Amino acid sequence: MEFREQVIYQIQECLFKNDVRCGKKTSIRLSHVVDNYFCIITKNNDYNFFSKKSPNELNNFYSSIYQLLFSENFGGMGCFDYERVPIPESQVIKTNNIMNTVNTYFSGCLNLILVEYNDLQQSIKPMAFFTYKDNFIWNVCTGIDYRNQGIMTMLLKHFFQLYKTKKLNYLKLDLNNQGLSLVLLKKNPEFKSVKKFYEENGFKVEQRKSDRLIMKLLSS
């Protein structure tokens, strides 16, 4: 088996370990970013990314995706903890439904996950994540252990390259040369630093609303 085929096979093993199954209209592609970093690109046309035949207890990879999104008691360590009220530790297990939560963030979208591949351990580690739909970037998230290291910049720039060179056309995205837009909520505790990050990467404020900004990166 060639090295490229070996990497693809091992990443597939991580994705589908524990008999995880995707919906019939789900596609998963792999794109090499640089060195041992890869971008997993998923697209699904159904509401649920996972098939009903998937186990309730998802494998380590998807559990790690959940941990990027939310910390155990929503205390601020997860990307979207600010969207939920912190809860007592005794209620965490009942509240956290990993499969339903990941389904919510993977529903009806193009999803891009930056992973680090470990050849020796034959494992992948999710580090950053965002979704794309209808010319908008949503749910931008970098794991707390990987922030301020250029990880999200790496993922976004890889996406921009795929976007500009039309290498995602096989996914039949409705780009229409309208550029890329995103919504930045003002209640995000990292609002100022995130806004600065996007401005440094070419985004401009297109609309200002009381609770959010709409920023845009023109395709030309």
Order of alpha helices (4+ residues) and beta strands (2+ residues): alpha-beta-beta-alpha-alpha-alpha-beta-beta-beta-alpha-beta-alpha-beta-beta
